Amino acid sequence: MDKNRISWMLDGVDKYPFHMPGHKRNVGLVGRDFPYDRDITEISGSDNLHDMSGVIKEECDRAAALWGAKRAHILVNGSTSGILAAIRAYAGHDCSVVVARNCHKSVYHGIELCRLKPTYIYPKTDPASGICASISPAEVDRALADAPDARLVVLTSPTYEGVISDIAGIARVVHARGALLLVDAAHGAHLGLGGFAAHPVTLGADVVICSLHKTLPAPTQTAVALIGKSCPNPAAMAAQLAVFQTSSPSYVLMEESARCIHLLQREGEKLMRAWLQRLTAFEADSASLQHLQLLFRGDLPDGVFAYDPGKLVISTRGANLSGHELADVLRHEYKIEIEMAASDYIIAMTSPADTDEGFALLARALCEIDVRIEADSSAYPVHLPQLHTVYAPWQVADLPQICLPASEADGFVSAEYVWAYPPGIPLVVPGEMITDQMLAAFAAMQSRGTELHSTNGQKPEQMPDALRVVTEESI
Ligand SMILES: Cc1ncc(COP(=O)(O)O)c(C=O)c1O
């Protein structure tokens, strides 16, 4: 037993990490020891994250130059803090906001905090994989026409599954209607570097939030907020970051963010090209897959504008095992831990810190599993219905509520969120009416191994009192 580790840390560390954080515990690249000797605070010469003028400002300016932004802020409270700050800085209060419905739950928390009225864009689903496709400029334009008082549009690109939207086209329609564009690129910090797709901040987005810790060699919680050249009021973001970030930011996290940014500036091109080469080799090594399918390679499906090859999304649809079962086989037989398992696919997250050996191990495992499984199209794909929004998420707090078994909730307005984490995209948002189809989707997801969570901490299948609903609406 490693005396330096507490017991819950021991379980995962003997597996190859196809998951976050992006440093992949590659100590050859990032070093071995947590640096207590560098864990300082705002002392002479160490600058102040919330009022920067010295060394922290230099690092933020370096980040802005690297990604082509007007300004940058290092974040130590993850992308979550940047998303909340950007919504509060630019969406206004008590007005409409246009939001892609597949956003992370932090966006909904921002809507609640600012008492905004969301107009949702429901992304189309790629029928072959069940994964959300891109958001198009035309969809954004229509949503803005329906919500003329909206000052902000929020969408995710790349998504958790790696789907990229046409940010240049979307920025044009957003700006033409006098609004601003916030892109949650928590999964896209590597964009714009090496041979990867252009970064949203150079494509016209006004604010872009990127987690360093997801796709780059940097520790958990590190992120950057990038302010685009068209953003009219960068100071508003700085003011809100002081609200949503700790007043005691970790200097170790800031230093490691800076180290990551220096590494990218110095060797980013080389690291990204090597990563892309490993991804290409992985594609070649897994080309023989018959039942499992590596998605979004070659011709992209209709509705998918572009794709981030750093995400390995492997579909089990049409095979006789679920995504969860595939994840279990990889964990127990091959000592590979993946990022996320859904009913009929898994996501292996990759980064420049992944090794040739890691990719080869995953390709070999998938090819071996593929020959022992069989085609089976009997598993019914989970269909997620669109729900009718009766109230904005924050409005339900003041309405009378009761708890019901989920099976009896059809026709009631939900007073809470239901989600699977990852990816943390709400299946139900407070204020949406629950339908039989959604309850059937819960059951189908749970029968295939997906764990669902709700705000009150109960699992929707738990009885009784599983879901809090609004009592006055039972339509
Ligand atoms: C799309 C998306 N946005 C935002 C976040 C929040 O990022 P962080 O964990 O860095 O706060 C996540 C986290 O998984 C995410 O997947």
The ligand as a Tripos MOL2 file, in Angstrom:
@<TRIPOS>MOLECULE
LIG
   16    16     1     0     0
SMALL
NO_CHARGES

@<TRIPOS>ATOM
      1 C1        -19.4640   20.9270  -21.6050 C.3       1 LIG1
      2 C2        -18.9880   21.2390  -20.2170 C.ar      1 LIG1
      3 N1        -18.9990   22.5150  -19.8030 N.ar      1 LIG1
      4 C3        -18.5840   22.8680  -18.5810 C.ar      1 LIG1
      5 C4        -18.1250   21.9280  -17.6930 C.ar      1 LIG1
      6 C5        -17.6370   22.3760  -16.3410 C.3       1 LIG1
      7 O1        -16.2480   22.3100  -16.3590 O.3       1 LIG1
      8 P1        -15.3570   22.3120  -15.0180 P.3       1 LIG1
      9 O2        -15.4690   20.9230  -14.4810 O.co2     1 LIG1
     10 O3        -13.9890   22.6690  -15.5130 O.co2     1 LIG1
     11 O4        -15.9280   23.3160  -14.0980 O.co2     1 LIG1
     12 C6        -18.0970   20.5860  -18.0680 C.ar      1 LIG1
     13 C7        -17.6300   19.5610  -17.1220 C.2       1 LIG1
     14 O5        -17.6120   18.3890  -17.3500 O.2       1 LIG1
     15 C8        -18.5410   20.2170  -19.3650 C.ar      1 LIG1
     16 O6        -18.5290   18.9470  -19.7780 O.3       1 LIG1
@<TRIPOS>BOND
     1     1     2 1
     2     2     3 ar
     3     2    15 ar
     4     3     4 ar
     5     4     5 ar
     6     5     6 1
     7     5    12 ar
     8     6     7 1
     9     7     8 1
    10     8     9 2
    11     8    10 1
    12     8    11 1
    13    12    13 1
    14    12    15 ar
    15    13    14 2
    16    15    16 1
@<TRIPOS>SUBSTRUCTURE
     1 LIG1         1 GROUP 0 **** ****
